[in-house]
Amino acid sequence: MTFMTSTPLMASPPPRPAPRPPRLRSGGLLPSGRSGLRLRRSSSQVLLPLLTLQACRRSVPAPRRGLEALSLDTKPRAQAQEQQLAAFRAWLKEGNAAVQSRGVRLQRSPLGGLGLFAQKNFPQGAVILEVPFEKCLEVDAHHFDLDDATVLQPILARAAEEYDVDAFVEVEAQKAVLALCQRLLLERQQGASSKFAEYLAVIPDPSELHPLQLRWPKRLSEQSALLSRMHHTVLERDNACMEALQPFEQVWKRRCWALNAVWTRAVHLVGAEGEERLSLVPLMDFMNHWTPTRSTSETWSCFYEIASDHLAVRAERAISKGEELTLLYGEFSDAQLLCNYGICPEMPCRNAFDEAAVSIGPYVLSSPAGEEAAAPDGALVAARAACLARHGWALQQKLVFRVPQELRPSGGLLALARLLSLETAEEVAQLEDEIFWMDLPGAVHPNTEIPERNLRGACPNRGG
Ligand SMILES: C[S@@+](CC[C@H](N)C(=O)[O-])C[C@H]1O[C@@H](n2cnc3c(N)ncnc32)[C@H](O)[C@@H]1O
């Protein structure tokens, strides 16, 4: 959740455009609403009456527990946690702003950690949860226009250092993430007197494979150029965040806990007036991600939408009793899921959003312009180099292109191929703008965009 992520650090990274998150996006913030693709507002919708969580029916609210009981170990949360969960369930029902839910249960999930499960059948569109914003931990989130930031960077610079992750590397976006971390830490410091104490006590530490783990297996990042760069990115970003949080919390593990909570559980909400906030939505934040595959017709089961005073989770399709309730956190590849959320694919390459990397080094400058062409002369090599430098490639590093994304007419890989097919320095000078039209100020070239679904080989089950 915008949710869905995000490391020990070095110097703060320079402001860089964040990649388009699975709409934020995502480090992992849980990005989206319906189908995980966008947020929708449903102010006028009549919501079905809701029952309370079955698991909470019987009890007198459990005694409030202080955070001293909170385990910051990375061992799986076990029985000791039952008490904390019972207190959390009671807390959800407490007060005027009770969380409304019916027929859902919080239990261990085969996907990872805890998850929400249906205890009855839900027809498509049924409201499953309503979480009042009063029960949410939130901060304002301004200037989240990540798309603009991405567009401003020359296309080859993006290929040279793109953050292929919902990394929130953009400074303004990070401010909101840090503000929410601070809020979380502040509440935690208040112990049992925090009105969120029971909620905080059930927020876990980073999962074993989350990049925030010091013992993150480095061999993972050797698996692919994309994963390696992505991991490097999140490390830089998280180190900067951890450093920025130090004045608020000295204990490294607690900072880590807060940062992980925000990256992997927070959602970016946009209200009717365009107001934005970053929000931790209790109970909904226990919903796990569904990874769409090309080979099955099964999909994630839920989406969420915002009303004036609460967030509602609805059934994306008919849901059967016993099913785990899932969201699509975003259109994440396996590498992104790993770096944003610490989610490891059960079976590699099944994810419909997986991508391949094509990496290209400066050797291409001296490659012939075509099968029949001779090796380029010095003038052509120099013209190619100057042109590529103007579009962001300093030629000291490799470019890493993502396929199929970069196979769009506006993609960097095709721009590079077009340039390399020119046979003289004069042609390069003449055609540069046409080839790199996407780098011109205000460039929009809608007619040449191939719909994304045609490139992606479409996930057959994709809704929305
Ligand atoms: C929003 S939380 C979901 C609730 C979480 N399972 C818990 O126990 O608190 C997101 C985290 O859940 C885990 N997760 C979510 N979806 C998953 C999946 N499909 N497979 C494995 N782990 C998943 C990851 O650790 C992720 O960072």
The ligand as an ORCA input file, in Angstrom:
! r2SCAN-3c Opt
* xyz 0 1
  C      -0.442     -3.930      4.007
  S       0.471     -5.153      4.777
  C      -0.635     -6.522      4.738
  C      -0.783     -7.188      6.079
  C       0.380     -7.995      6.537
  N       0.339     -9.334      5.953
  C       0.447     -8.125      8.069
  O       0.589     -9.229      8.589
  O       0.372     -7.093      8.734
  C       1.658     -5.446      3.518
  C       2.679     -6.502      3.884
  O       2.068     -7.790      3.891
  C       2.889     -8.768      3.254
  N       2.216     -9.185      2.017
  C       1.205     -8.557      1.391
  N       0.818     -9.231      0.306
  C       1.602    -10.301      0.208
  C       1.717    -11.370     -0.730
  N       0.929    -11.467     -1.781
  N       2.662    -12.316     -0.510
  C       3.486    -12.240      0.559
  N       3.446    -11.239      1.482
  C       2.509    -10.285      1.319
  C       4.216     -8.052      2.950
  O       5.076     -8.243      4.052
  C       3.784     -6.600      2.858
  O       4.848     -5.701      3.147
*
